[in-house]
Amino acid sequence: MDVASGDERGTTERVLTLLGLLQQRQVWTGPELADRLGVTARTVRRDVERLRALGYPVHAGQGVGGGYRLGPGKDLPPLLLDDEEAIATAVSLLAGAGGAVAGAGDAALRALAKLDRVLPARLRHEVRALSGSVESFGGGGRTPVDPEVLMTLARACRDEVEAGFDYPSGNEVRRRRVEPYRLVASERRWYLLAYDLDRDGWRSFRVDRMTDATARTWRFRPRAAPDAAAYVQESVASRVYPHQARFLVHASADTVRAQIPASAAVVRRRGSELCEVLSGAGSLDSVLMHVLLLGHDFEVLDPPELGGRCRALAERLLSAGASISPAP
């Protein structure tokens, strides 16, 4: 009985190895598979039949260019991933979780949860580090970042240990020491919300601008933190600009969000047909024109001097309109 059980385990392991090989490339010849598995061509044929019985559509071709090929089936069969492929898949799923395609975010999170359940113990905590340390706002394609940097930061967020990285500041690159809190995905980029130890305050950092990111063993006690996604969105939309302004727009929040990218303004609901818009620009006239071109009635909430810019702009537009001769 013990020998039979051992033979059965050996066969199962070999068949799973065969499945992994078939998923690695398009076509394998019988001799190639036999050599990789250390068995005869006849055993390869038997293992192929075992895979077919399990629902895997393994096709066999004859002649030059022929061989065994794993084709698409009626149902999606389980996939075999090595360690690097599993981690890369988790990173990709997290990126998809903030995507712009309707329903893609929920599907990506479900797939990530399934991946987490079947991963071996040595990898499961890596995926949980990612899933527990990421938030998002907006959606769409993002600037590519190094997955190793994302993993390093996600582990540091999970383990509550200090992190360091080189980051551009003006015309130079400086080493930053932070207490990492959350990774945040926008529709364009990845950000890290962290407490900057050298500047003694919360900061957001673009992950694609980091180099030489490392996690230390020095643990920290978590501070009271702001809402990660909201903080980063407000930083990207307004705080990075020299001028910020708030408006009360006479339209629903959903309507205005459809008109403004999440990285360009923060839109807060103020009732069914009102919303508050927070945005920034290089000048007050620029931020005023952005809101004006939305096509909705609005009121200036802040700053007070923007009221004067509204009147000046109105007079300028009236003057330009009065100078136009009526059409014959």
Buried (B, 14 or more C-beta within 10 A) or exposed (E): EEEEEEEEEEBEEBBBBBBEBBBEEEBBBBEBBBEEBEBEEEBBBEBBEBBEEEEBBBEEEEEEEEBBBBEEEEEEBEEBBEEEEBBEBBBBBBBBBBBEEEEBBEBBBEBBEEBBEEBEEEBBBBBBBBBEBBBBBBBBEBEEBBBEBBBBBBBBBBBBBBBBBBBEEEEEBEEBBBBBBBBBBBBBBBBBBBBBBEEEEBBBBBBBBBEEBEBEEEEBEEEEBEEBBBBBBBBBBBEEBEBBBBBBBBBBBEBBBEBBBBBBBBBEEBEEEBBBBBBBBEEBBBBBEBBBEBEBEBEBBEEEEBEEBBEEBEEEEEEEEEEEEEEE
